[in-house]
């Protein structure tokens, strides 16, 4: 037997482990895969929406121009895919309710379904807390760092969405701004 053949025969891939207690966690792997897919689909939807915004420009009546139909369809289709993916993701997350990826999955879903800027900001803050939770401990494992990175990517997407005009209007932002006294006035 050659050295290469011997090495191949004694590889330590998980499928070669003969430990009777070893059972790969298929539901966690499926959740991680669906979560990463959701982020990719979310990126495409954000890009499609940005393309539409660039095509329309400041003229909102341009949305009704037949030349805009391709950008409009692309954005609508992309957001429909996000909705479908979030549904599949949350279904997989139900199986592992204590997982940080599950919690972020529901956070994404809640933020995407939100019509209130304060609620969306609350979900972003919660997402940031999940990232910190994933990195707790002096020496976070590779898996924990990978999870934290996925969570961080999700928070970044939420921040982009919350700051896009298609999600919340300027009026929503003005309503949520803290009321301040004009400069030079003494509050009593």
C-alpha positions in Angstrom: 0.0 0.0 0.0 1.4 3.4 -1.0 1.7 6.3 1.5 -1.1 8.2 -0.3 -3.4 5.2 -0.3 -2.7 4.6 3.4 -3.5 8.3 4.1 -6.7 8.2 2.1 -7.8 5.0 3.9 -7.2 6.5 7.3 -8.7 10.0 6.7 -10.4 11.7 9.5 -13.4 13.1 7.7 -16.6 13.0 9.7 -18.0 10.2 7.6 -15.1 8.1 8.6 -15.4 8.6 12.4 -16.4 5.4 14.0 -17.5 7.0 17.3 -21.0 5.7 18.0 -21.9 9.0 19.8 -21.0 11.1 16.7 -24.1 12.4 15.0 -23.8 15.4 12.7 -26.3 18.1 13.4 -28.1 18.2 10.1 -30.7 20.8 11.3 -27.9 23.2 12.4 -26.1 22.8 9.0 -29.4 23.3 7.1 -30.1 26.5 9.2 -26.6 27.8 8.5 -27.0 27.1 4.8 -30.4 28.7 4.6 -29.2 31.7 6.5 -26.3 32.3 4.2 -28.6 31.9 1.2 -31.0 34.4 2.7 -28.1 37.0 3.0 -27.2 36.4 -0.7 -30.8 36.8 -1.8 -31.2 39.9 0.4 -28.1 41.4 -1.2 -29.6 40.9 -4.7 -32.9 42.5 -3.6 -31.1 45.5 -2.2 -29.0 45.9 -5.4 -32.2 45.6 -7.5 -33.9 48.3 -5.4 -30.9 50.5 -5.7 -30.9 50.0 -9.5 -34.5 51.0 -9.6 -33.8 54.1 -7.5 -31.0 55.1 -9.8 -33.2 54.6 -12.9 -36.1 56.6 -11.5 -33.9 59.3 -9.9 -35.8 62.2 -8.3 -38.8 61.9 -10.6 -41.2 59.6 -8.8 -43.6 59.7 -11.7 -41.0 57.9 -13.7 -42.1 54.7 -12.0 -45.0 54.7 -14.3 -42.8 55.1 -17.4 -42.9 51.8 -19.4 -39.1 52.0 -19.7 -38.8 51.4 -16.0 -40.8 48.1 -16.1 -37.7 45.9 -16.1 -36.1 47.6 -13.1 -39.5 47.5 -11.3 -40.0 43.8 -12.1 -36.5 42.9 -11.0 -36.9 44.6 -7.7 -40.4 43.1 -7.0 -39.1 39.6 -8.0 -36.0 40.0 -5.7 -38.1 41.1 -2.7 -40.5 38.2 -3.4 -37.6 35.8 -3.2 -36.5 37.4 0.1 -39.9 36.8 1.5 -39.9 33.2 0.4 -36.4 32.6 1.7 -37.3 34.2 5.1 -40.3 31.9 5.4 -38.1 28.8 4.8 -35.4 30.2 7.1 -37.9 30.8 10.0 -39.3 27.3 9.5 -35.9 25.8 9.9 -35.2 28.1 12.8 -38.2 26.8 14.7 -36.3 23.5 15.1 -33.4 25.2 16.9 -35.0 28.0 18.9 -31.9 28.6 21.1 -29.5 29.0 18.2 -28.2 32.5 17.6 -28.8 32.0 13.9 -32.4 31.1 14.7 -32.8 34.3 16.9 -31.3 36.4 14.1 -33.6 34.7 11.5 -36.6 35.9 13.5 -35.0 39.3 14.0 -34.6 39.6 10.2 -38.1 38.5 9.6 -39.5 41.0 12.2 -37.4 43.8 10.8 -38.4 43.1 7.2 -42.1 43.0 8.3 -41.8 46.2 10.3 -43.5 49.4 9.2 -42.1 51.4 12.2 -38.6 52.8 12.1 -38.3 52.5 15.9 -39.2 48.8 15.7 -36.6 48.3 12.9 -34.0 50.1 15.0 -34.9 47.8 17.9 -34.3 44.7 15.8 -30.9 46.1 14.7 -29.9 46.6 18.3 -31.0 43.1 19.1 -29.0 41.8 16.2 -25.9 43.6 17.5 -26.4 42.0 20.9 -26.5 38.6 19.2 -23.2 39.3 17.6 -21.7 40.1 21.0 -23.2 37.0 22.4 -21.5 34.9 19.7 -18.1 36.3 20.6 -18.3 35.9 24.4 -15.4 34.2 26.0 -11.7 34.8 25.8 -11.0 32.5 22.9 -14.1 32.1 20.7 -14.0 29.0 18.6 -13.8 29.1 14.9 -17.5 28.1 14.7 -18.4 30.9 17.1 -16.4 33.4 15.0 -18.1 32.1 11.8 -21.5 32.5 13.4 -20.7 36.0 14.7 -19.6 36.9 11.1 -22.9 35.7 9.7 -24.8 37.6 12.4 -22.7 40.7 11.7 -23.5 40.4 7.9 -27.2 40.2 8.8 -27.0 43.3 11.0 -25.2 45.2 8.2 -28.1 44.3 5.8 -30.6 45.5 8.3 -28.8 48.8 8.6 -28.7 49.2 4.9 -32.4 48.4 4.6 -33.4 50.8 7.4 -31.5 53.6 5.8 -32.9 53.1 2.3 -35.8 55.3 1.1 -37.8 52.4 -0.1 -38.1 51.1 3.5 -39.0 54.2 5.5 -39.9 57.6 4.2 -38.4 60.9 5.3 -41.6 61.5 7.2 -41.1 58.3 9.2 -37.6 59.4 10.0 -38.7 62.9 11.1 -41.4 61.4 13.4 -38.8 59.3 15.1 -36.2 62.1 15.6 -35.9 63.2 19.2 -37.5 66.6 19.7 -34.9 69.1 20.7 -35.1 72.7 21.9 -33.7 75.3 19.4 -30.1 76.4 20.2 -29.8 79.1 22.8 -33.0 78.1 24.6 -32.9 77.1 28.2 -35.1 74.1 29.0 -37.1 74.5 32.2 
